[in-house]
Amino acid sequence: MIYKRRQFLRNFSLGGSTLAMAPFLQSIRVHAAGDEAALPKRFVFVVKSSGIDKFNLVPEGLENHFVNPDDGKKLGNRGRREGPLVDVALADHQLPEKLAALETFKDRLTVIQSLSGVGFRGNHTKGFGTLSLHDSEKVAVAPTLDCLLGQHLSTGPFPMYGMAMSGQLLESAGWKPEDSYCYPNLSAYAAAKPVAYQGSPRKAFLELFGAGVASPRELEKKIALNGDLMDFLTEDARRVEKRLSGDDKERFALYMDSFDSLRKIEEKKAALTDRIQKHAPELTDRFDSTAPSERIESHFEIASAALVAGLTNVITLRPDTLGVKYSELKISNSVHALGHLQDNKASNGWTGHQARMEIEKLHLKQIAKMAKKFDDIPEGNGSMLDNTMIVYMSCSSGDHHCAGHDWPVVLLGGMGKKLKTGRYVEYPKYGSKGHRTVGNLYLSLMQAAGMKTSETFGQPDANLKDLDLKGPLQELMVG
């Protein structure tokens, strides 16, 4: 057995250069065949806490329906003023201060306002309902969008991969980021099947890239040992299975499915070794930092490398939770406390609105860095960014306490020219004719990714039963 695995490693090493060039060669084949649709599609979901302020997402020169026209103050949770659909090209307008970091990608940026997600609970967070659009704050009752896309798009070892600051909603005053797996109650493959996120950048690095960056001797030992052990356990487990019946056999089958999944992950990672070695980030002490901005930067760096290496095609990042304190911005208030300040002053003298915007700018800066990395990688007739969609949103719609009547979303990238980009789209307010929901947006993303969808996604809103809420957002779809 060990001899066979050594032979495998020698053969793998000789053919490694082909694997390393696989993305480039595939792009050439696709380009020659004139089939851009065959290029891989990828998603990155960046889901922050405490809402994304909608009033400072409006481009210069457009009427801001989220502020009082008399005094310029921000309107409340359901305060979007009446108005028709707004659908304009961003090229004709200056981006607001908050989005300045994305100026380079203005033609591939889309800002969407006034979508709703009402009808399921969530005071500080919609929890699993954020991406499933069900009444599912703390217990998964349906698959979430990121997991559905991951199962459809990913060919690597991980259908989707998640990284989070923490798994708790309200942390204590002694908050610190997680250094192991955590459950942010955000992603699920099915009812009662939540996804564990990795909190530690160092452990995420080792989990994703460890085998690929190990020395040849370490890798040979790892595969030989794991292979022998797995073969032994599998044969032994099958003998046990024959003695079981009824419920015991069903439970054992679930165990074996998990066991086989681990084997498949290791096999797929081994096949990607050269690509992993080429694109893995450098393991530095920064991966152990507890400063929120450095932890966020590390998560984005690892996520970018994992997508480039082909380890997954869908990643979800949870850059903060309500207990996080951005001390590097000289703020001693938690994200939760900032959500209540409004025009009152934070510890560093900023108003609550200003502090929240600066935190969002910190996230958007990392999104811009990720987009730049993807845009520098040729793919087909364009770049990797043209086939990757970065989605920036919140688990609590547009406000700290999330009724869900107005849910802003920022999209950056492309989906093989299936979606219109470079737009600012603002729908009529909740309940008005022409209003649309987050479910319509999710259908747009799924269809652009090549998935077959039903007419609706998620739990219907009984208050909107008189509106036609079927299908994707036509303002986003090409053709």
Summary of the structure (lengths in Angstrom):
residues: 479
radius of gyration: 23.2
end to end distance: 55.2
largest distance: 79.5
contacts: 1654
relative contact order: 0.21
helix: 43%
strand: 13%
